[in-house]
C-alpha cells in the first residue's frame, strides 16, 4: 500500500525524470507480465494437451481392459464348456466301464456255467453207451452232428467229444483187460 501511494505521488507531483523512469519501469513490468502471461498461456495449453492425451490414453487403456475382460470371460466360458464336455465324456466312459465290467462278469459266469453244463452234456451224450461197439456208434453219430464242416457244427464241441471218447475208450480197454 505504501508503494502505491508513492506511485500516485510520482504521477501527480513527480518530475519529468521520475515520470520517465516510471514509464520505463511500467513498460518493463508490462513486458514482463506479458511474457509471464504468454508463458502461462503456453503452459496452460500444454497442460490441456497433456490432459487430452492422458484422457485418450486412459480411454484406450479402458477399451483395451474391457476387451481383455471380454476375451477372458469368453475364454472362461469356453473353458467351462470344454470342461463340462470332458466331465460328461469321463462320466460316459465310467458308465461304459461299469457296464463292460458287469457284462464281463456275466459272461465269465456264463462261461463257467457252460463248462459245467458241457461236461454234463457230454455225460448225457455218451450215457447208455456201455459197450465199445455202442460207444463207437454213438461217437460217429455225434461227429456227424457236431463236425465243423456242418452248418450247425462246433469245433470246441468236437474237441470235447473227442476228449470224452478217448477217456471212455481207455476206460473200456482197461475194463476189458481186467
C-alpha positions as CSV (number, residue, x, y, z in Angstrom):
1,X,0.0,0.0,0.0
2,X,2.9,2.3,0.8
3,X,4.3,1.7,-2.7
4,X,1.0,2.6,-4.3
5,X,0.9,5.9,-2.6
6,X,4.5,6.5,-3.7
7,X,3.5,5.8,-7.3
8,X,0.5,8.1,-7.1
9,X,2.6,10.9,-5.7
10,X,5.2,10.5,-8.5
11,X,2.4,10.6,-11.1
12,X,0.8,13.7,-9.5
13,X,3.9,15.6,-8.4
14,X,6.8,13.9,-10.0
15,X,9.4,15.4,-12.2
16,X,10.0,14.6,-15.8
17,X,12.8,12.2,-14.9
18,X,10.8,10.5,-12.3
19,X,7.9,10.1,-14.7
20,X,10.2,8.9,-17.5
21,X,11.7,6.4,-15.0
22,X,8.2,5.3,-14.0
23,X,7.2,4.9,-17.7
24,X,10.3,2.7,-18.3
25,X,9.6,0.7,-15.2
26,X,5.9,0.3,-16.3
27,X,6.9,-0.6,-19.8
28,X,9.4,-3.3,-18.4
29,X,6.8,-4.5,-16.0
30,X,4.2,-4.7,-18.7
31,X,6.6,-6.6,-21.0
32,X,7.5,-8.9,-18.1
33,X,3.8,-9.5,-17.3
34,X,3.0,-10.1,-21.0
35,X,5.9,-12.6,-21.2
36,X,4.7,-14.2,-18.0
37,X,1.1,-14.4,-19.3
38,X,2.4,-15.8,-22.6
39,X,4.4,-18.4,-20.7
40,X,1.4,-19.3,-18.6
41,X,-0.8,-19.5,-21.6
42,X,1.6,-21.8,-23.3
43,X,1.9,-23.8,-20.1
44,X,-1.9,-24.0,-19.8
45,X,-2.2,-25.0,-23.4
46,X,0.4,-27.7,-22.8
47,X,-1.4,-28.9,-19.7
48,X,-4.7,-29.0,-21.7
49,X,-3.0,-31.0,-24.4
50,X,-1.4,-33.3,-21.8
51,X,-4.8,-33.7,-20.2
52,X,-6.4,-34.6,-23.6
53,X,-3.6,-37.0,-24.4
54,X,-3.9,-38.6,-20.9
55,X,-7.7,-38.9,-21.3
56,X,-7.2,-40.5,-24.7
57,X,-4.6,-42.9,-23.3
58,X,-7.0,-43.7,-20.4
59,X,-9.9,-44.3,-22.8
60,X,-7.7,-46.5,-24.9
61,X,-6.5,-48.4,-21.8
62,X,-10.1,-48.8,-20.6
63,X,-11.2,-50.1,-24.0
64,X,-8.2,-52.5,-24.0
65,X,-9.1,-53.6,-20.5
66,X,-12.7,-54.1,-21.4
67,X,-11.7,-56.1,-24.5
68,X,-9.3,-58.2,-22.3
69,X,-12.1,-58.8,-19.8
70,X,-14.5,-59.8,-22.6
71,X,-11.9,-62.1,-24.0
72,X,-11.2,-63.5,-20.5
73,X,-14.9,-64.0,-19.9
74,X,-15.2,-65.7,-23.3
75,X,-12.2,-67.9,-22.7
76,X,-13.6,-68.7,-19.2
77,X,-16.9,-69.7,-20.7
78,X,-15.2,-71.7,-23.4
79,X,-13.0,-73.4,-20.8
80,X,-16.1,-74.2,-18.6
81,X,-17.9,-75.6,-21.7
82,X,-14.9,-77.8,-22.6
83,X,-14.6,-78.9,-19.0
84,X,-18.3,-79.8,-18.9
85,X,-17.9,-81.8,-22.2
86,X,-14.8,-83.6,-20.8
87,X,-16.6,-84.3,-17.5
88,X,-19.6,-85.7,-19.4
89,X,-17.2,-87.8,-21.5
90,X,-15.5,-89.1,-18.4
91,X,-18.9,-89.9,-16.9
92,X,-19.9,-91.7,-20.0
93,X,-16.6,-93.6,-20.0
94,X,-17.1,-94.6,-16.4
95,X,-20.6,-95.7,-17.1
96,X,-19.4,-97.7,-20.1
97,X,-16.6,-99.2,-18.0
98,X,-19.1,-100.3,-15.3
99,X,-21.4,-101.8,-18.0
100,X,-18.5,-103.6,-19.5
101,X,-17.3,-104.9,-16.1
102,X,-20.9,-106.1,-15.4
103,X,-21.1,-107.7,-18.8
104,X,-17.7,-109.3,-18.4
105,X,-18.7,-110.8,-15.0
106,X,-21.9,-112.0,-16.5
107,X,-20.0,-113.6,-19.5
108,X,-17.5,-115.2,-17.1
109,X,-20.3,-116.7,-15.0
110,X,-21.9,-117.9,-18.2
111,X,-18.7,-119.5,-19.4
112,X,-18.3,-121.3,-16.1
113,X,-21.9,-122.4,-16.3
114,X,-21.4,-123.6,-19.9
115,X,-18.3,-125.5,-19.0
116,X,-20.1,-127.2,-16.1
117,X,-23.0,-128.0,-18.4
118,X,-20.8,-129.1,-21.3
119,X,-19.4,-131.8,-19.1
120,X,-22.9,-132.7,-18.0
121,X,-24.0,-132.7,-21.7
122,X,-21.0,-135.0,-22.6
123,X,-22.2,-137.3,-19.9
124,X,-25.6,-137.2,-21.4
125,X,-24.3,-137.6,-25.0
126,X,-22.4,-140.8,-24.1
127,X,-24.9,-142.1,-21.5
128,X,-26.1,-145.6,-22.3
129,X,-23.0,-146.4,-24.4
130,X,-21.9,-149.4,-22.2
131,X,-20.0,-151.4,-24.8
132,X,-17.2,-150.5,-27.1
133,X,-19.5,-151.0,-30.1
134,X,-22.2,-148.7,-28.9
135,X,-19.6,-146.2,-27.8
136,X,-18.1,-146.2,-31.3
137,X,-21.6,-145.9,-32.9
138,X,-22.5,-143.0,-30.6
139,X,-19.2,-141.3,-31.4
140,X,-19.8,-141.5,-35.2
141,X,-23.3,-140.1,-34.8
142,X,-22.1,-137.2,-32.6
143,X,-19.3,-136.4,-35.1
144,X,-21.9,-136.3,-37.9
145,X,-23.9,-133.8,-35.9
146,X,-21.2,-131.5,-34.5
147,X,-18.5,-131.7,-37.1
148,X,-17.3,-128.1,-38.0
149,X,-18.0,-128.7,-41.7
150,X,-21.7,-129.0,-40.9
151,X,-23.9,-125.9,-40.8
152,X,-24.5,-126.3,-37.1
153,X,-21.0,-127.6,-36.4
154,X,-19.0,-126.6,-33.4
155,X,-15.2,-127.0,-33.3
156,X,-15.0,-126.7,-29.5
157,X,-17.7,-129.3,-29.0
158,X,-15.9,-131.7,-31.3
159,X,-12.8,-131.4,-29.2
160,X,-14.7,-132.1,-26.1
161,X,-16.4,-135.1,-27.7
162,X,-13.0,-136.4,-28.8
163,X,-11.6,-136.0,-25.3
164,X,-14.6,-137.8,-23.7
165,X,-14.5,-140.5,-26.3
166,X,-10.7,-141.1,-25.7
167,X,-11.3,-141.2,-22.0
168,X,-14.2,-143.7,-22.4
169,X,-12.1,-145.8,-24.8
170,X,-9.3,-146.1,-22.2
171,X,-11.9,-147.0,-19.6
172,X,-13.3,-149.8,-21.8
173,X,-9.8,-151.0,-22.7
174,X,-8.9,-151.1,-19.0
175,X,-12.1,-152.9,-18.0
176,X,-11.7,-155.4,-20.9
177,X,-8.1,-156.2,-19.7
178,X,-9.3,-156.8,-16.1
